[in-house]
Amino acid sequence: MTKLCYQIWPGFGYDAEGDDFKVVRIVFLIEKLRFRKFVSCVEVYSVNSDSWTTIDPGFQFSEMWYYWIYNSVIVNGNPYWVGRVVEEFKYVLICFDMSKLVLKIVPLTSLDYNNAEQAIEFVDLNGSLGALVFNFEIQIDLNERIVYVDTWVFDEVEQIWTKSHRVVPIEVKIMNQVLQCLKDGRVLGMGPKHQLIVFNSESKCVNGLFNIRQGFDIYDYTASLEYIQGMEKDTRWH
């Protein structure tokens, strides 16, 4: 039986208990003859100790979509990915606890998301794990229009998702792409003619910023999880 390295999930986080930045990588292997993919191990790098630690994953899972192979969101220093539990054949969020060095499962069954005309973004909502569910409708010209956005918050104790509020109507006809969800609930997206749009899910305000010049692209940037002495906070988007 020949095993080949198939995929690696990278992640970055912060251990608040140990005051330590850490890098995690989840290594998937595939059995060449049987085409069976499985989690081989989880490797964690500690900045403080400048060393790697290998831990057992505890359960088997795989990726949901290629889009989600990088950590979807970091909340309280812990990275999250969207994955599928192999034994139960259901989609969940996979969380890596940077302090305890264990993988955890966050259920998605109570999250109302099963429509083909929806898009979802997992976000940090003021220190809580949140989800923004965008509901679209197809226009005559085949463009998509955001009809409403539901904001969900995950209850760590009850292990369920609760709908916080719904924003409707959305005063923007098209948001072609969601670029980044900020911690305060604002969403940076791409509109018609490459226009940058900022949408506030609480105030229901939509503001156009500027059009991106041809040949340029936009990349999201997430500020440091914690600020080491001597660093200055970038306040432009916070």
N, C-alpha and C positions, 0 to 999 in steps of 0.2 A: 504494500500500500504506500504510494508516494504522496507526500503532503507538500503543498506549495503555499507560500504566503500569498494571500488573496487580497487583503485590504487592511488598512489601519485607520482607526478613528482617532484623531488627535483632539486633545482638549487642554484647556488652561484654566487654572483656578487659584484660590487663595484659602489657606488653612488659617482661620482666625484664632483657633486655640493655640497653635504652634507658631503663629506669626510667620508664615512660610508660604512663598509662592511655589506652586507645583505644576508640573506638566504630566498629563496622563495620555497614554496611547493604548487602545484596545486592539489587539492583534487577532485577525481572523485567518484561519487556514482552510484550505479546500483539499479534499481527497480527490486526486486526479481521476481515478478510475470510477469512483461512485458519484462524483460531482456533489459531494455533501460539504457544505460550509459550516464551520463552527468556530466559536470563540476559543482561542488557544490560551491566552493569558492577558492580564492587565499589567502594564508597566507604569510605574510612577516615578517621576524625577523630582527630587527635593532640592530647591535652591540653597537652603541652609546647609544641608549636609553634602551637597554636590555629589549625589549618588542616586542610583536607580534601585527600586524595590519591585519585585514581581509578586503579584497576588493572584489567587484563584478567583475567577469571575463569579462563581457561585451558581450561575444558571446560564442557559444558552439563549442567544437572541441573534437577530440579524438586522440589517438596515431596512428602512421602509422605502425611501427613494434616494437616488444619488444626491439630490439637493440637500438631504439631511445628514450626510456623512460627517460634516463638521458640526461642532456643538451648536445647537440651535440658540441657546441662551445660557447666560451665567447668572445665577441667583444666589446671593449670599456666599459667593465664592465657589459654588458648585456648578459644574457644567452639566447640561442636559442634551440628550440626543433623542430623536424619534426612532423607535425600533420595533421589531416584532418578536414576541416571546415564542420560541420554537415549539415548546410543548403545548402551549395553549392556543396557538395560531391567532393571536390578537395583537393589535398595535398598542404600544405603551410609550411613555417617556422613560428613558434610561438615565438615571442620575448617578453621578459619582460623588460620594461624600469625601471631600478632601481631608477632613479631620480624622474620620474613622477608617478611611481607605477601604470602603465597601461600595458595591454597586447596589442601587435601589431601583424599584419599579414604581413609577407613578401611573396609575390607571387613567385611561381616557374614556372609559365607558360612559361616565356621567356627563361628558362634554358633548353637546349637541353639534356634531360635525359629521355628516354622512352624505352631503349633497355634492354632486359634481359641479354645481355652480357656486362653490364656496372656496375661499382660500383662508388659510390659518397662519398666524404668526405667534409664536410663543415669546413672551416678553417678561421683563422684570418690572413689576408694578409696585414701586415703593417698597421693595424688599420682599414681595410675595411673588410666587410664580403665577403668571397670568397668560391669557390667550386672547387674541383679537381675531374674531371670526368675521371675515368680509363676505357678504352675500351679494352676488352679482346677478344681473339680468342681461341677456344678449339683445342688442339693439338691431334694428333693421339693417344697418350698415355693417353688422357683425362685430362691432365694437362692444366692449363690456362696460356697464355702468354699475357703480356701487350703490345698492339700494339701501342697505343699512349695515351697521357694524355692531356686533355683540361683544361685550367685554366680560370675560370669565376670570375668576380667581380660584386657585386651588387651596383647599383647606387641608393643612398638613395633619391635623388631629383626626378629622373625620374621613380623610382620604377621598374627598369628593370635590367636583367642580361646581361652583355656584355662579350663576349669571349675575354680574354686578349691575349692568345697565345696557340699554340699547340706544344707539344714536341713529335717528332717522328724522327727516331725510338727509342725505348727504349732498351738499351743494357742490358737487363736482361730478361731471359726467363720466370722466374716464380716469382711472388710475392704472396705467399699464403695468406698473411694477412697484412692489413694496420694497424699498431699499433698506430701511432700518426702523425699528421701533425703539424709541427712547424710553428711559426709565420712568418718566413722568406720564407716559401714555400717549405722547405725541408720535405721529407716524410720518416718516419722510418717504415720499413716493415719487414716481415718475408719471407725468401727465402727458397730454397731447403735445406734439411738436417738441418733445424732450424737455418739457417744463418741470422744474422741481416744485413739489407741492408738500406743504406741511399741514397735516390733519390732526386736530386736537379732539380726542374721543370724549372728553368731558364737557368742553365748552361748545362743541359742535362746529368750531370755526375751521375754515379751510383757507389757507393763504398760499398764493402763488409766489415763488421766489424769483427765479430767473430761468431762462432757457439755456440748456447746455449746448455749447458750440460744437459744431461738427468736428469729429476727430477726437473729442474729449469723452471721458467716461467718469462715472461716480462710483467710489468705493466707500463702504461704511467703515466707521472707525469707532471703537469702543474704548473709552478712557480706562485708565488703570483701575483695578479692583480696589486697591488701597494705595495710599500715598506715603511713600517712604520719606523720612526727614530730608529736607532739601529739595524735594520735588514741588512743583507748583501746579495747582489744579487748572485745567483748561476749562474755562467757564462759557465758552462760546455756545455749547449745545446743552448746558445743564442749568 
